[in-house]
Structure formats: structure tokens, C-alpha cells
Amino acid sequence: MQDVRNAVGKLVCRADGKSHRVEIVRKGQLTVVSFGRNGSVRVTNASKQ
């Protein structure tokens, strides 16, 4: 996973090119965006505890 930071250096999300996946954690919630090889997009949400 590679950290993605904004202009002031705050962590925005983590991205992984191999698994075609982006993870965003905000206010204790984990959102995972996965990109399929056929162009599909899958979004899952979970509590990060």
C-alpha cells in the first residue's frame, strides 16, 4: 500500500496498484474501493475497531 497525502501532508487514503484497491479511513469507518479488471467498481464499508 502507498500512502496518499494532501498538500499539507495529511494522510488522505492508501492505494495499492497491484490489488486495484483504495482504502479510506475517516472517523473510525473504513471504506474500501476496489476496481475490477472489467471496469467494475465495488465499495465496501466497515467499522474500524
PQR file of N, CA, C, O and H, with PARSE charges and radii, in Angstrom:
ATOM      1  N   MET A   1       0.839  -1.172   0.000 -0.4000 1.5000
ATOM      2  CA  MET A   1       0.000   0.000   0.000 -0.0000 2.0000
ATOM      3  C   MET A   1       0.888   1.241   0.000  0.5500 1.7000
ATOM      4  O   MET A   1       1.946   1.278   0.628 -0.5500 1.4000
ATOM      5  N   GLN A   2       0.427   2.237  -0.716 -0.4000 1.5000
ATOM      6  CA  GLN A   2       1.140   3.507  -0.799 -0.0000 2.0000
ATOM      7  C   GLN A   2       0.268   4.587  -0.167  0.5500 1.7000
ATOM      8  O   GLN A   2      -0.915   4.705  -0.485 -0.5500 1.4000
ATOM      9  H   GLN A   2      -0.432   2.207  -1.226  0.4000 1.0000
ATOM     10  N   ASP A   3       0.858   5.373   0.728 -0.4000 1.5000
ATOM     11  CA  ASP A   3       0.121   6.466   1.359 -0.0000 2.0000
ATOM     12  C   ASP A   3      -0.080   7.595   0.354  0.5500 1.7000
ATOM     13  O   ASP A   3       0.825   7.928  -0.410 -0.5500 1.4000
ATOM     14  H   ASP A   3       1.820   5.278   0.986  0.4000 1.0000
ATOM     15  N   VAL A   4      -1.283   8.180   0.365 -0.4000 1.5000
ATOM     16  CA  VAL A   4      -1.603   9.337  -0.476 -0.0000 2.0000
ATOM     17  C   VAL A   4      -1.888  10.486   0.474  0.5500 1.7000
ATOM     18  O   VAL A   4      -2.781  10.400   1.317 -0.5500 1.4000
ATOM     19  H   VAL A   4      -2.018   7.909   0.986  0.4000 1.0000
ATOM     20  N   ARG A   5      -1.122  11.567   0.334 -0.4000 1.5000
ATOM     21  CA  ARG A   5      -1.252  12.715   1.237 -0.0000 2.0000
ATOM     22  C   ARG A   5      -1.659  13.964   0.456  0.5500 1.7000
ATOM     23  O   ARG A   5      -1.369  14.094  -0.733 -0.5500 1.4000
ATOM     24  H   ARG A   5      -0.396  11.638  -0.350  0.4000 1.0000
ATOM     25  N   ASN A   6      -2.343  14.886   1.155 -0.4000 1.5000
ATOM     26  CA  ASN A   6      -2.753  16.126   0.510 -0.0000 2.0000
ATOM     27  C   ASN A   6      -1.620  17.147   0.578  0.5500 1.7000
ATOM     28  O   ASN A   6      -0.512  16.813   0.997 -0.5500 1.4000
ATOM     29  H   ASN A   6      -2.579  14.780   2.121  0.4000 1.0000
ATOM     30  N   ALA A   7      -1.889  18.389   0.169 -0.4000 1.5000
ATOM     31  CA  ALA A   7      -0.851  19.426   0.066 -0.0000 2.0000
ATOM     32  C   ALA A   7      -0.222  19.783   1.414  0.5500 1.7000
ATOM     33  O   ALA A   7       0.925  20.229   1.454 -0.5500 1.4000
ATOM     34  H   ALA A   7      -2.790  18.660  -0.172  0.4000 1.0000
ATOM     35  N   VAL A   8      -0.943  19.596   2.506 -0.4000 1.5000
ATOM     36  CA  VAL A   8      -0.390  19.917   3.826 -0.0000 2.0000
ATOM     37  C   VAL A   8       0.181  18.701   4.528  0.5500 1.7000
ATOM     38  O   VAL A   8       0.569  18.786   5.693 -0.5500 1.4000
ATOM     39  H   VAL A   8      -1.874  19.233   2.474  0.4000 1.0000
ATOM     40  N   GLY A   9       0.240  17.567   3.836 -0.4000 1.5000
ATOM     41  CA  GLY A   9       0.872  16.377   4.376 -0.0000 2.0000
ATOM     42  C   GLY A   9      -0.028  15.447   5.155  0.5500 1.7000
ATOM     43  O   GLY A   9       0.451  14.479   5.746 -0.5500 1.4000
ATOM     44  H   GLY A   9      -0.075  17.498   2.890  0.4000 1.0000
ATOM     45  N   LYS A  10      -1.333  15.721   5.170 -0.4000 1.5000
ATOM     46  CA  LYS A  10      -2.266  14.863   5.899 -0.0000 2.0000
ATOM     47  C   LYS A  10      -2.609  13.637   5.055  0.5500 1.7000
ATOM     48  O   LYS A  10      -2.842  13.739   3.851 -0.5500 1.4000
ATOM     49  H   LYS A  10      -1.722  16.508   4.690  0.4000 1.0000
ATOM     50  N   LEU A  11      -2.635  12.474   5.712 -0.4000 1.5000
ATOM     51  CA  LEU A  11      -2.960  11.226   5.028 -0.0000 2.0000
ATOM     52  C   LEU A  11      -4.414  11.250   4.569  0.5500 1.7000
ATOM     53  O   LEU A  11      -5.317  11.454   5.381 -0.5500 1.4000
ATOM     54  H   LEU A  11      -2.446  12.391   6.690  0.4000 1.0000
ATOM     55  N   VAL A  12      -4.645  11.045   3.277 -0.4000 1.5000
ATOM     56  CA  VAL A  12      -5.984  11.063   2.704 -0.0000 2.0000
ATOM     57  C   VAL A  12      -6.496   9.641   2.524  0.5500 1.7000
ATOM     58  O   VAL A  12      -7.634   9.341   2.885 -0.5500 1.4000
ATOM     59  H   VAL A  12      -3.911  10.879   2.618  0.4000 1.0000
ATOM     60  N   CYS A  13      -5.664   8.765   1.970 -0.4000 1.5000
ATOM     61  CA  CYS A  13      -6.050   7.374   1.752 -0.0000 2.0000
ATOM     62  C   CYS A  13      -4.789   6.561   1.505  0.5500 1.7000
ATOM     63  O   CYS A  13      -3.678   7.090   1.486 -0.5500 1.4000
ATOM     64  H   CYS A  13      -4.740   9.009   1.677  0.4000 1.0000
ATOM     65  N   ARG A  14      -4.988   5.258   1.317 -0.4000 1.5000
ATOM     66  CA  ARG A  14      -3.897   4.360   0.958 -0.0000 2.0000
ATOM     67  C   ARG A  14      -4.310   3.637  -0.314  0.5500 1.7000
ATOM     68  O   ARG A  14      -5.448   3.182  -0.424 -0.5500 1.4000
ATOM     69  H   ARG A  14      -5.891   4.828   1.333  0.4000 1.0000
ATOM     70  N   ALA A  15      -3.407   3.526  -1.270 -0.4000 1.5000
ATOM     71  CA  ALA A  15      -3.729   2.915  -2.560 -0.0000 2.0000
ATOM     72  C   ALA A  15      -2.759   1.779  -2.857  0.5500 1.7000
ATOM     73  O   ALA A  15      -1.582   1.833  -2.500 -0.5500 1.4000
ATOM     74  H   ALA A  15      -2.482   3.896  -1.180  0.4000 1.0000
ATOM     75  N   ASP A  16      -3.283   0.744  -3.521 -0.4000 1.5000
ATOM     76  CA  ASP A  16      -2.473  -0.398  -3.917 -0.0000 2.0000
ATOM     77  C   ASP A  16      -2.743  -0.705  -5.387  0.5500 1.7000
ATOM     78  O   ASP A  16      -3.838  -1.139  -5.747 -0.5500 1.4000
ATOM     79  H   ASP A  16      -4.239   0.700  -3.811  0.4000 1.0000
ATOM     80  N   GLY A  17      -1.750  -0.480  -6.224 -0.4000 1.5000
ATOM     81  CA  GLY A  17      -1.887  -0.704  -7.656 -0.0000 2.0000
ATOM     82  C   GLY A  17      -2.001  -2.170  -8.028  0.5500 1.7000
ATOM     83  O   GLY A  17      -2.671  -2.508  -9.004 -0.5500 1.4000
ATOM     84  H   GLY A  17      -0.861  -0.128  -5.932  0.4000 1.0000
ATOM     85  N   LYS A  18      -1.361  -3.044  -7.272 -0.4000 1.5000
ATOM     86  CA  LYS A  18      -1.404  -4.474  -7.586 -0.0000 2.0000
ATOM     87  C   LYS A  18      -2.794  -5.061  -7.377  0.5500 1.7000
ATOM     88  O   LYS A  18      -3.277  -5.834  -8.205 -0.5500 1.4000
ATOM     89  H   LYS A  18      -0.817  -2.770  -6.480  0.4000 1.0000
ATOM     90  N   SER A  19      -3.432  -4.697  -6.277 -0.4000 1.5000
ATOM     91  CA  SER A  19      -4.751  -5.254  -5.987 -0.0000 2.0000
ATOM     92  C   SER A  19      -5.886  -4.343  -6.479  0.5500 1.7000
ATOM     93  O   SER A  19      -7.061  -4.665  -6.304 -0.5500 1.4000
ATOM     94  H   SER A  19      -3.040  -4.069  -5.604  0.4000 1.0000
ATOM     95  N   HIS A  20      -5.532  -3.211  -7.094 -0.4000 1.5000
ATOM     96  CA  HIS A  20      -6.521  -2.257  -7.623 -0.0000 2.0000
ATOM     97  C   HIS A  20      -7.506  -1.851  -6.535  0.5500 1.7000
ATOM     98  O   HIS A  20      -8.719  -2.011  -6.674 -0.5500 1.4000
ATOM     99  H   HIS A  20      -4.577  -2.950  -7.237  0.4000 1.0000
ATOM    100  N   ARG A  21      -6.944  -1.313  -5.434 -0.4000 1.5000
ATOM    101  CA  ARG A  21      -7.745  -1.055  -4.246 -0.0000 2.0000
ATOM    102  C   ARG A  21      -7.323   0.256  -3.584  0.5500 1.7000
ATOM    103  O   ARG A  21      -6.139   0.592  -3.547 -0.5500 1.4000
ATOM    104  H   ARG A  21      -5.959  -1.183  -5.321  0.4000 1.0000
ATOM    105  N   VAL A  22      -8.306   0.992  -3.061 -0.4000 1.5000
ATOM    106  CA  VAL A  22      -8.065   2.220  -2.314 -0.0000 2.0000
ATOM    107  C   VAL A  22      -8.768   2.087  -0.974  0.5500 1.7000
ATOM    108  O   VAL A  22      -9.935   1.699  -0.923 -0.5500 1.4000
ATOM    109  H   VAL A  22      -9.268   0.719  -3.090  0.4000 1.0000
ATOM    110  N   GLU A  23      -8.067   2.406   0.117 -0.4000 1.5000
ATOM    111  CA  GLU A  23      -8.643   2.346   1.464 -0.0000 2.0000
ATOM    112  C   GLU A  23      -8.677   3.746   2.051  0.5500 1.7000
ATOM    113  O   GLU A  23      -7.678   4.465   2.034 -0.5500 1.4000
ATOM    114  H   GLU A  23      -7.119   2.722   0.075  0.4000 1.0000
ATOM    115  N   ILE A  24      -9.845   4.125   2.574 -0.4000 1.5000
ATOM    116  CA  ILE A  24     -10.025   5.428   3.208 -0.0000 2.0000
ATOM    117  C   ILE A  24     -10.546   5.175   4.617  0.5500 1.7000
ATOM    118  O   ILE A  24     -11.529   4.456   4.799 -0.5500 1.4000
ATOM    119  H   ILE A  24     -10.656   3.541   2.588  0.4000 1.0000
ATOM    120  N   VAL A  25      -9.889   5.764   5.612 -0.4000 1.5000
ATOM    121  CA  VAL A  25     -10.355   5.655   6.994 -0.0000 2.0000
ATOM    122  C   VAL A  25     -10.683   7.061   7.461  0.5500 1.7000
ATOM    123  O   VAL A  25      -9.856   7.971   7.391 -0.5500 1.4000
ATOM    124  H   VAL A  25      -9.091   6.348   5.464  0.4000 1.0000
ATOM    125  N   ARG A  26     -11.932   7.220   7.949 -0.4000 1.5000
ATOM    126  CA  ARG A  26     -12.361   8.519   8.453 -0.0000 2.0000
ATOM    127  C   ARG A  26     -13.359   8.299   9.576  0.5500 1.7000
ATOM    128  O   ARG A  26     -14.344   7.575   9.425 -0.5500 1.4000
ATOM    129  H   ARG A  26     -12.604   6.481   8.006  0.4000 1.0000
ATOM    130  N   LYS A  27     -13.086   8.935  10.700 -0.4000 1.5000
ATOM    131  CA  LYS A  27     -13.963   8.856  11.878 -0.0000 2.0000
ATOM    132  C   LYS A  27     -14.291   7.413  12.252  0.5500 1.7000
ATOM    133  O   LYS A  27     -15.435   7.101  12.584 -0.5500 1.4000
ATOM    134  H   LYS A  27     -12.287   9.523  10.823  0.4000 1.0000
ATOM    135  N   GLY A  28     -13.295   6.535  12.201 -0.4000 1.5000
ATOM    136  CA  GLY A  28     -13.473   5.152  12.616 -0.0000 2.0000
ATOM    137  C   GLY A  28     -14.143   4.251  11.601  0.5500 1.7000
ATOM    138  O   GLY A  28     -14.414   3.089  11.901 -0.5500 1.4000
ATOM    139  H   GLY A  28     -12.365   6.788  11.931  0.4000 1.0000
ATOM    140  N   GLN A  29     -14.416   4.751  10.412 -0.4000 1.5000
ATOM    141  CA  GLN A  29     -15.051   3.964   9.359 -0.0000 2.0000
ATOM    142  C   GLN A  29     -14.044   3.683   8.248  0.5500 1.7000
ATOM    143  O   GLN A  29     -13.335   4.584   7.801 -0.5500 1.4000
ATOM    144  H   GLN A  29     -14.196   5.696  10.168  0.4000 1.0000
ATOM    145  N   LEU A  30     -13.986   2.443   7.812 -0.4000 1.5000
ATOM    146  CA  LEU A  30     -13.104   2.030   6.726 -0.0000 2.0000
ATOM    147  C   LEU A  30     -13.935   1.865   5.459  0.5500 1.7000
ATOM    148  O   LEU A  30     -14.890   1.088   5.431 -0.5500 1.4000
ATOM    149  H   LEU A  30     -14.561   1.711   8.176  0.4000 1.0000
ATOM    150  N   THR A  31     -13.568   2.597   4.417 -0.4000 1.5000
ATOM    151  CA  THR A  31     -14.198   2.458   3.110 -0.0000 2.0000
ATOM    152  C   THR A  31     -13.151   1.900   2.156  0.5500 1.7000
ATOM    153  O   THR A  31     -12.056   2.448   2.028 -0.5500 1.4000
ATOM    154  H   THR A  31     -12.792   3.228   4.440  0.4000 1.0000
ATOM    155  N   VAL A  32     -13.499   0.802   1.489 -0.4000 1.5000
ATOM    156  CA  VAL A  32     -12.596   0.175   0.536 -0.0000 2.0000
ATOM    157  C   VAL A  32     -13.237   0.257  -0.842  0.5500 1.7000
ATOM    158  O   VAL A  32     -14.361  -0.204  -1.041 -0.5500 1.4000
ATOM    159  H   VAL A  32     -14.389   0.357   1.593  0.4000 1.0000
ATOM    160  N   VAL A  33     -12.512   0.848  -1.796 -0.4000 1.5000
ATOM    161  CA  VAL A  33     -12.964   0.930  -3.177 -0.0000 2.0000
ATOM    162  C   VAL A  33     -12.072  -0.002  -3.984  0.5500 1.7000
ATOM    163  O   VAL A  33     -10.857   0.193  -4.035 -0.5500 1.4000
ATOM    164  H   VAL A  33     -11.598   1.222  -1.634  0.4000 1.0000
ATOM    165  N   SER A  34     -12.664  -1.014  -4.617 -0.4000 1.5000
ATOM    166  CA  SER A  34     -11.926  -1.993  -5.417 -0.0000 2.0000
ATOM    167  C   SER A  34     -12.342  -1.850  -6.873  0.5500 1.7000
ATOM    168  O   SER A  34     -13.525  -1.698  -7.177 -0.5500 1.4000
ATOM    169  H   SER A  34     -13.650  -1.172  -4.575  0.4000 1.0000
ATOM    170  N   PHE A  35     -11.369  -1.899  -7.766 -0.4000 1.5000
ATOM    171  CA  PHE A  35     -11.612  -1.763  -9.197 -0.0000 2.0000
ATOM    172  C   PHE A  35     -11.364  -3.106  -9.873  0.5500 1.7000
ATOM    173  O   PHE A  35     -10.272  -3.666  -9.771 -0.5500 1.4000
ATOM    174  H   PHE A  35     -10.408  -2.022  -7.520  0.4000 1.0000
ATOM    175  N   GLY A  36     -12.371  -3.618 -10.560 -0.4000 1.5000
ATOM    176  CA  GLY A  36     -12.247  -4.883 -11.272 -0.0000 2.0000
ATOM    177  C   GLY A  36     -11.588  -4.693 -12.628  0.5500 1.7000
ATOM    178  O   GLY A  36     -11.574  -3.588 -13.171 -0.5500 1.4000
ATOM    179  H   GLY A  36     -13.258  -3.163 -10.643  0.4000 1.0000
ATOM    180  N   ARG A  37     -11.053  -5.752 -13.161 -0.4000 1.5000
ATOM    181  CA  ARG A  37     -10.391  -5.685 -14.470 -0.0000 2.0000
ATOM    182  C   ARG A  37     -11.365  -5.404 -15.609  0.5500 1.7000
ATOM    183  O   ARG A  37     -10.967  -4.939 -16.676 -0.5500 1.4000
ATOM    184  H   ARG A  37     -11.064  -6.649 -12.720  0.4000 1.0000
ATOM    185  N   ASN A  38     -12.648  -5.691 -15.372 -0.4000 1.5000
ATOM    186  CA  ASN A  38     -13.656  -5.444 -16.398 -0.0000 2.0000
ATOM    187  C   ASN A  38     -14.250  -4.041 -16.295  0.5500 1.7000
ATOM    188  O   ASN A  38     -15.211  -3.728 -16.999 -0.5500 1.4000
ATOM    189  H   ASN A  38     -12.972  -6.069 -14.505  0.4000 1.0000
ATOM    190  N   GLY A  39     -13.697  -3.195 -15.433 -0.4000 1.5000
ATOM    191  CA  GLY A  39     -14.173  -1.832 -15.273 -0.0000 2.0000
ATOM    192  C   GLY A  39     -15.182  -1.649 -14.154  0.5500 1.7000
ATOM    193  O   GLY A  39     -15.655  -0.536 -13.925 -0.5500 1.4000
ATOM    194  H   GLY A  39     -12.917  -3.449 -14.862  0.4000 1.0000
ATOM    195  N   SER A  40     -15.516  -2.715 -13.457 -0.4000 1.5000
ATOM    196  CA  SER A  40     -16.475  -2.613 -12.359 -0.0000 2.0000
ATOM    197  C   SER A  40     -15.819  -1.977 -11.135  0.5500 1.7000
ATOM    198  O   SER A  40     -14.601  -2.021 -10.963 -0.5500 1.4000
ATOM    199  H   SER A  40     -15.132  -3.620 -13.643  0.4000 1.0000
ATOM    200  N   VAL A  41     -16.662  -1.387 -10.297 -0.4000 1.5000
ATOM    201  CA  VAL A  41     -16.205  -0.759  -9.062 -0.0000 2.0000
ATOM    202  C   VAL A  41     -17.025  -1.340  -7.919  0.5500 1.7000
ATOM    203  O   VAL A  41     -18.251  -1.417  -8.007 -0.5500 1.4000
ATOM    204  H   VAL A  41     -17.652  -1.352 -10.437  0.4000 1.0000
ATOM    205  N   ARG A  42     -16.353  -1.749  -6.850 -0.4000 1.5000
ATOM    206  CA  ARG A  42     -17.033  -2.294  -5.675 -0.0000 2.0000
ATOM    207  C   ARG A  42     -16.631  -1.473  -4.457  0.5500 1.7000
ATOM    208  O   ARG A  42     -15.444  -1.253  -4.214 -0.5500 1.4000
ATOM    209  H   ARG A  42     -15.358  -1.687  -6.779  0.4000 1.0000
ATOM    210  N   VAL A  43     -17.610  -1.026  -3.702 -0.4000 1.5000
ATOM    211  CA  VAL A  43     -17.361  -0.230  -2.499 -0.0000 2.0000
ATOM    212  C   VAL A  43     -17.892  -0.993  -1.295  0.5500 1.7000
ATOM    213  O   VAL A  43     -19.043  -1.429  -1.283 -0.5500 1.4000
ATOM    214  H   VAL A  43     -18.574  -1.205  -3.900  0.4000 1.0000
ATOM    215  N   THR A  44     -17.039  -1.154  -0.275 -0.4000 1.5000
ATOM    216  CA  THR A  44     -17.473  -1.779   0.969 -0.0000 2.0000
ATOM    217  C   THR A  44     -17.136  -0.855   2.127  0.5500 1.7000
ATOM    218  O   THR A  44     -16.136  -0.136   2.099 -0.5500 1.4000
ATOM    219  H   THR A  44     -16.103  -0.800  -0.284  0.4000 1.0000
ATOM    220  N   ASN A  45     -17.983  -0.886   3.143 -0.4000 1.5000
ATOM    221  CA  ASN A  45     -17.794  -0.053   4.327 -0.0000 2.0000
ATOM    222  C   ASN A  45     -17.808  -0.934   5.567  0.5500 1.7000
ATOM    223  O   ASN A  45     -18.573  -1.895   5.650 -0.5500 1.4000
ATOM    224  H   ASN A  45     -18.795  -1.469   3.166  0.4000 1.0000
ATOM    225  N   ALA A  46     -16.958  -0.599   6.526 -0.4000 1.5000
ATOM    226  CA  ALA A  46     -16.894  -1.362   7.768 -0.0000 2.0000
ATOM    227  C   ALA A  46     -16.405  -0.449   8.885  0.5500 1.7000
ATOM    228  O   ALA A  46     -15.733   0.554   8.643 -0.5500 1.4000
ATOM    229  H   ALA A  46     -16.336   0.181   6.459  0.4000 1.0000
ATOM    230  N   SER A  47     -16.756  -0.818  10.103 -0.4000 1.5000
ATOM    231  CA  SER A  47     -16.275  -0.102  11.267 -0.0000 2.0000
ATOM    232  C   SER A  47     -14.844  -0.543  11.537  0.5500 1.7000
ATOM    233  O   SER A  47     -14.559  -1.741  11.538 -0.5500 1.4000
ATOM    234  H   SER A  47     -17.302  -1.633  10.299  0.4000 1.0000
ATOM    235  N   LYS A  48     -13.954   0.390  11.762 -0.4000 1.5000
ATOM    236  CA  LYS A  48     -12.540   0.086  12.024 -0.0000 2.0000
ATOM    237  C   LYS A  48     -12.323   0.142  13.520  0.5500 1.7000
ATOM    238  O   LYS A  48     -12.227   1.227  14.094 -0.5500 1.4000
ATOM    239  H   LYS A  48     -14.186   1.363  11.761  0.4000 1.0000
ATOM    240  N   GLN A  49     -12.242  -1.020  14.162 -0.4000 1.5000
ATOM    241  CA  GLN A  49     -12.052  -1.059  15.617 -0.0000 2.0000
ATOM    242  C   GLN A  49     -10.827  -1.796  15.988  0.5500 1.7000
ATOM    243  O   GLN A  49     -10.518  -1.924  17.173 -0.5500 1.4000
ATOM    244  H   GLN A  49     -12.319  -1.901  13.695  0.4000 1.0000
TER
END
